[in-house]
C-alpha cells in the first residue's frame, strides 16, 4: 500500500509541476489556457492532500493496532 501511495503522490506532484509550467505568466490568468492549467493545479493539489491524509490515517491505524 505504501508503494502505491508513493507512486500516486509522485504522479500528482508531476502533474502539478506540468501545470505550473503550462501557465503563461505574460497573459492574464483569466485566459483559457491559464484557467485549464489553474484547474489542473488545484485538482492535483487536492489529490496530493487526500493521499497524504490517507497515508497519515494508515499510519495512525497501525499504531493503534500495535498498542492494542
CNS distance restraints for C-alpha pairs under 8 A (distance, minus, plus):
assign (resid   1 and name CA) (resid   5 and name CA) 6.20 0.50 0.50
assign (resid   2 and name CA) (resid   6 and name CA) 6.11 0.50 0.50
assign (resid   2 and name CA) (resid  55 and name CA) 7.67 0.50 0.50
assign (resid   3 and name CA) (resid   7 and name CA) 6.19 0.50 0.50
assign (resid   4 and name CA) (resid   8 and name CA) 6.12 0.50 0.50
assign (resid   5 and name CA) (resid   9 and name CA) 5.98 0.50 0.50
assign (resid   5 and name CA) (resid  51 and name CA) 6.76 0.50 0.50
assign (resid   5 and name CA) (resid  55 and name CA) 7.27 0.50 0.50
assign (resid   6 and name CA) (resid  10 and name CA) 6.05 0.50 0.50
assign (resid   7 and name CA) (resid  11 and name CA) 6.19 0.50 0.50
assign (resid   8 and name CA) (resid  12 and name CA) 6.26 0.50 0.50
assign (resid   8 and name CA) (resid  51 and name CA) 7.75 0.50 0.50
assign (resid   9 and name CA) (resid  13 and name CA) 6.27 0.50 0.50
assign (resid   9 and name CA) (resid  47 and name CA) 7.88 0.50 0.50
assign (resid   9 and name CA) (resid  48 and name CA) 5.62 0.50 0.50
assign (resid   9 and name CA) (resid  51 and name CA) 6.61 0.50 0.50
assign (resid   9 and name CA) (resid  52 and name CA) 7.84 0.50 0.50
assign (resid  10 and name CA) (resid  14 and name CA) 6.17 0.50 0.50
assign (resid  11 and name CA) (resid  15 and name CA) 6.17 0.50 0.50
assign (resid  12 and name CA) (resid  16 and name CA) 6.09 0.50 0.50
assign (resid  12 and name CA) (resid  44 and name CA) 5.16 0.50 0.50
assign (resid  12 and name CA) (resid  45 and name CA) 7.25 0.50 0.50
assign (resid  12 and name CA) (resid  47 and name CA) 6.61 0.50 0.50
assign (resid  12 and name CA) (resid  48 and name CA) 5.87 0.50 0.50
assign (resid  13 and name CA) (resid  17 and name CA) 6.22 0.50 0.50
assign (resid  13 and name CA) (resid  44 and name CA) 7.03 0.50 0.50
assign (resid  13 and name CA) (resid  45 and name CA) 7.80 0.50 0.50
assign (resid  13 and name CA) (resid  48 and name CA) 7.21 0.50 0.50
assign (resid  14 and name CA) (resid  18 and name CA) 6.16 0.50 0.50
assign (resid  15 and name CA) (resid  19 and name CA) 6.18 0.50 0.50
assign (resid  15 and name CA) (resid  40 and name CA) 7.56 0.50 0.50
assign (resid  15 and name CA) (resid  41 and name CA) 7.65 0.50 0.50
assign (resid  15 and name CA) (resid  44 and name CA) 6.45 0.50 0.50
assign (resid  16 and name CA) (resid  20 and name CA) 6.25 0.50 0.50
assign (resid  16 and name CA) (resid  40 and name CA) 6.97 0.50 0.50
assign (resid  16 and name CA) (resid  41 and name CA) 5.18 0.50 0.50
assign (resid  16 and name CA) (resid  44 and name CA) 5.61 0.50 0.50
assign (resid  16 and name CA) (resid  45 and name CA) 6.94 0.50 0.50
assign (resid  17 and name CA) (resid  21 and name CA) 6.12 0.50 0.50
assign (resid  18 and name CA) (resid  22 and name CA) 6.24 0.50 0.50
assign (resid  19 and name CA) (resid  23 and name CA) 6.54 0.50 0.50
assign (resid  19 and name CA) (resid  37 and name CA) 4.96 0.50 0.50
assign (resid  19 and name CA) (resid  38 and name CA) 7.15 0.50 0.50
assign (resid  19 and name CA) (resid  40 and name CA) 6.11 0.50 0.50
assign (resid  19 and name CA) (resid  41 and name CA) 5.89 0.50 0.50
assign (resid  20 and name CA) (resid  37 and name CA) 6.94 0.50 0.50
assign (resid  20 and name CA) (resid  38 and name CA) 7.87 0.50 0.50
assign (resid  20 and name CA) (resid  41 and name CA) 6.94 0.50 0.50
assign (resid  22 and name CA) (resid  34 and name CA) 7.52 0.50 0.50
assign (resid  22 and name CA) (resid  37 and name CA) 6.26 0.50 0.50
assign (resid  23 and name CA) (resid  33 and name CA) 7.32 0.50 0.50
assign (resid  23 and name CA) (resid  34 and name CA) 5.28 0.50 0.50
assign (resid  23 and name CA) (resid  37 and name CA) 6.00 0.50 0.50
assign (resid  23 and name CA) (resid  38 and name CA) 7.64 0.50 0.50
assign (resid  24 and name CA) (resid  29 and name CA) 7.98 0.50 0.50
assign (resid  24 and name CA) (resid  33 and name CA) 7.80 0.50 0.50
assign (resid  24 and name CA) (resid  34 and name CA) 6.47 0.50 0.50
assign (resid  25 and name CA) (resid  29 and name CA) 7.62 0.50 0.50
assign (resid  27 and name CA) (resid  31 and name CA) 7.09 0.50 0.50
assign (resid  28 and name CA) (resid  34 and name CA) 7.71 0.50 0.50
assign (resid  29 and name CA) (resid  34 and name CA) 5.46 0.50 0.50
assign (resid  29 and name CA) (resid  35 and name CA) 6.63 0.50 0.50
assign (resid  30 and name CA) (resid  34 and name CA) 6.48 0.50 0.50
assign (resid  30 and name CA) (resid  35 and name CA) 6.03 0.50 0.50
assign (resid  31 and name CA) (resid  35 and name CA) 6.19 0.50 0.50
assign (resid  32 and name CA) (resid  36 and name CA) 6.42 0.50 0.50
assign (resid  33 and name CA) (resid  37 and name CA) 6.40 0.50 0.50
assign (resid  34 and name CA) (resid  38 and name CA) 6.01 0.50 0.50
assign (resid  35 and name CA) (resid  39 and name CA) 6.10 0.50 0.50
assign (resid  36 and name CA) (resid  40 and name CA) 6.26 0.50 0.50
assign (resid  37 and name CA) (resid  41 and name CA) 6.19 0.50 0.50
assign (resid  38 and name CA) (resid  42 and name CA) 6.23 0.50 0.50
assign (resid  39 and name CA) (resid  43 and name CA) 6.06 0.50 0.50
assign (resid  40 and name CA) (resid  44 and name CA) 6.00 0.50 0.50
assign (resid  41 and name CA) (resid  45 and name CA) 6.03 0.50 0.50
assign (resid  42 and name CA) (resid  46 and name CA) 6.16 0.50 0.50
assign (resid  43 and name CA) (resid  47 and name CA) 6.20 0.50 0.50
assign (resid  44 and name CA) (resid  48 and name CA) 6.09 0.50 0.50
assign (resid  45 and name CA) (resid  49 and name CA) 6.18 0.50 0.50
assign (resid  46 and name CA) (resid  50 and name CA) 6.11 0.50 0.50
assign (resid  47 and name CA) (resid  51 and name CA) 6.18 0.50 0.50
assign (resid  48 and name CA) (resid  52 and name CA) 6.11 0.50 0.50
assign (resid  49 and name CA) (resid  53 and name CA) 6.16 0.50 0.50
assign (resid  50 and name CA) (resid  54 and name CA) 6.22 0.50 0.50
assign (resid  51 and name CA) (resid  55 and name CA) 6.16 0.50 0.50
assign (resid  52 and name CA) (resid  56 and name CA) 6.23 0.50 0.50
assign (resid  53 and name CA) (resid  57 and name CA) 6.09 0.50 0.50
assign (resid  54 and name CA) (resid  58 and name CA) 6.15 0.50 0.50
assign (resid  55 and name CA) (resid  59 and name CA) 6.30 0.50 0.50
assign (resid  56 and name CA) (resid  60 and name CA) 6.22 0.50 0.50
assign (resid  57 and name CA) (resid  61 and name CA) 6.15 0.50 0.50
assign (resid  58 and name CA) (resid  62 and name CA) 6.22 0.50 0.50
assign (resid  59 and name CA) (resid  63 and name CA) 6.34 0.50 0.50
assign (resid  60 and name CA) (resid  64 and name CA) 6.29 0.50 0.50
assign (resid  61 and name CA) (resid  65 and name CA) 6.25 0.50 0.50
assign (resid  62 and name CA) (resid  66 and name CA) 6.31 0.50 0.50
assign (resid  63 and name CA) (resid  67 and name CA) 6.34 0.50 0.50
assign (resid  64 and name CA) (resid  68 and name CA) 6.25 0.50 0.50
